[in-house]
Amino acid sequence: MRHTASVYARLIAAQFRSITEYPADFWTMISVALVQQAAQLAFIAVIFAQITTLGGWGFPEMLLLIGFMVLTDSVTEVGWDGMWRVGRMIVDGGLDYAVVRPVPVMMQIGASAIGMQSAANLTTGAAMIAIGWGGAGIALSMIPAALLLFLCAVVVQLTIITTMNCANFWLKGPSPIFAWLTAQTQETATRFPLTIYPRAVRALLTWAVPLAFVNYIPVRILTGDLPAWWLAIPPGVALVLFAVAALVAKAGLRRYESSGH
């Protein structure tokens, strides 16, 4: 376990050195990410300039909702962005190099890339949460609960991305179509409270593809909209999803047949 953690840290450090070797590209991506997040925040602000609540949620709660999603996504981009390469590595045989090394294959793939926009997203996501936290009047005593919920949100995000990208072991192409559709659904649907959607959609995003546990459920728990015993559910969901991702990845690797798959 210590060896695996050490290898993972060295891989991530190597990726950081790689992306900072091209300062213009790095700062361009940072700037684009900042503009994107500013536009998103401005859009929400314009909406709440016309209305007071959206599906029962005020502006501070919306900041928390978006902030959790942005911060969780940025952590994923820092530590697991290489998972989006699985499909291409399966087709071109690049996975051959990973399967013969004495460290977990998925860890090698996940740590093989870093999203350059992640630094900006980390900052903006944390700022949204801080502002929303104060505006919603959440007590400081809820910080330990928030940290637990954030850790679970990261695990949920990582495992869903891993599972969806591993679907390419059964597909005949490099494009991560299932992972892309999942990411687009998250980006467009879960930036708003699920209360605005029909019951079937809420059930789908909570229990079938539980993207709600990345931001919607944590915010409802922190604001007291859900009872305290709900704190036990996100860790259970995270553990189940971790087990599912491990099983899917293991089954996919057994199916792998080198270049061309």
Order of alpha helices (4+ residues) and beta strands (2+ residues): alpha-alpha-alpha-alpha-alpha-alpha-alpha-alpha-alpha-alpha-alpha-alpha
